[in-house]
């Protein structure tokens, strides 16, 4: 059961990061373009936050 809870927490954090990047205005994204941030989220899905 603890592994299910940790997996659910990791999924929720991943989903939060994804929604945050998608809904953030383009001019307020720092250091990388939005597409690069989306790629980082998908490539590093095991480290959501």
C-alpha positions as a printed Julia matrix, in Angstrom:
49×3 Matrix{Float64}:
  0.0    0.0     0.0
  2.76   2.57    0.68
  4.07   2.1    -2.88
  0.65   2.88   -4.3
  0.5    6.08   -2.25
  3.98   7.12   -3.38
  3.11   6.37   -6.99
 -0.06   8.41   -6.7
  1.84  11.34   -5.18
  4.44  11.17   -7.97
  1.69  11.09  -10.6
 -0.11  14.07   -9.07
  3.13  16.08   -8.97
  3.88  15.14  -12.59
  0.37  16.19  -13.62
  0.72  19.48  -11.72
  4.0   20.24  -13.52
  2.43  19.43  -16.88
 -0.61  21.64  -16.31
  1.58  24.44  -14.94
  3.77  24.51  -18.06
  0.8   24.34  -20.43
 -1.17  27.12  -18.72
  1.75  29.46  -18.04
  1.98  32.46  -20.41
  4.84  32.25  -22.91
  6.46  35.52  -21.78
  6.71  34.42  -18.14
  8.58  31.15  -18.81
 12.24  31.49  -17.79
 15.45  30.01  -19.18
 13.9   27.62  -21.74
 11.02  27.8   -24.2
  7.78  26.08  -23.23
  8.38  23.22  -25.64
 11.71  22.48  -23.97
 10.05  22.48  -20.54
  7.42  20.05  -21.82
 10.18  17.8   -23.14
 11.9   17.93  -19.75
  8.68  16.91  -18.02
  8.19  13.93  -20.33
 11.82  12.84  -20.35
 12.22  13.13  -16.6
  8.89  11.67  -15.57
 10.5    9.8   -12.68
 11.49  13.08  -10.96
  8.27  15.1   -11.17
  9.17  18.05   -8.99
